[in-house]
Amino acid sequence: MSYQVLARKYRPSSFSEVVGQEHVLKALENSISQNKLHQAYIFSGTRGVGKTTIARVFSKCLNCMQADSPQVIPCNKCSACEEIKIGRHMEFLEVDAASRTGVDDMRELLDSVQYKPANARFKIYLIDEVHMLSKSSFNALLKTLEEPPPHVMFLMATTEVEKVPKTVLSRCLQLNLKVIPEAKIQLHLKSLLDLESIEYDEESIALIADSAQGSVRDGLTLLDQAIAHGNGSLNTEDVKALLGTIDQSYIIELVEQVVAGNGDGAYNALHKITELNVEYEQVLKILISVFHKISLHQQLHNNESESIQRLADNLDPQITQLHYEIALNSLGKFHVHPHPKQALELCILRMLAFQPMGEAVTPREEKKNLKISSSA
Ligand SMILES: [Zn+2]
């Protein structure tokens, strides 16, 4: 059986197939149906949330030749739709600004602006990672944006919209894409697996959607890897191995020992975790997420896990915040530690050092005494 990568096979061919971003799609659909097209659009948002995907679908809407005006739903059959899909349309120029930052590249590109498109409604420029353009490139672009010929359409995408000059932004309709909620990613992954008749379990899907961190593309890439890993099917153990995740119960045990102020217990729990050959950075991330869940539950009583509920009841909310900060701080400094394991150990030791109820006083007093005796 030949296997086609899911991300490519299920690339959205119209707006209805795009996951999330309803507010952006609505704005684009309205500009088509009400005939209020702008000449420059800028799509901003983190990686993998659908910026260029939406821009490509929009390009098909604009140039679809099935009717004599732009269409909210492209036909996906005419030569324009077909050619834009495979990136061969003569009047659809896709540029990666990251590799063509120089002003000569930009001038060369903009030279063609004045020529009317042949066999197409619009000449469309899709400039990806537009914030990478040099200052002079932006100036050249701005000149065109100030008086664009009516047949020209600029679609720009960027992960760092704050680096795009205000003068350029003010000439564009700015569309901010959001990260996709985990539940939506889960639904999407499940629907594709159903279409592919691939068996899965809920936990695998939840793990992948969590690791995707709001990006459908990352979710699909992970899903593809997991399917390859599991020889054509999905199972939790393979997915965990692939993602380098560990059972949250190990982390919960560790947190319970920390909360109890039990140093030996915490060290044993940590030892169990390190025996699993996991990535220490991943452990820190799960630790942060556990304290986040505890903290949320303390305020909102929204967690269904019994262990999180128990921890939330037993931990002072201020100490929860402190532990959260300590873990976050350890993650931030993770890469300066000569040994990753030390970063994790130090994080746990710090949490133990900041125990409530005065436990922390003793070691500090001892330290002071030690100082006095050593200086004496
Ligand atoms: Zn078409």
Boltz pocket constraint, residues with backbone or C-beta under 6 A from the ligand:
constraints:
  - pocket:
      binder: B
      contacts: [[A, 60], [A, 63], [A, 64], [A, 65], [A, 66], [A, 74], [A, 75], [A, 76], [A, 77], [A, 78], [A, 79], [A, 80], [A, 81], [A, 82]]
      max_distance: 6.0
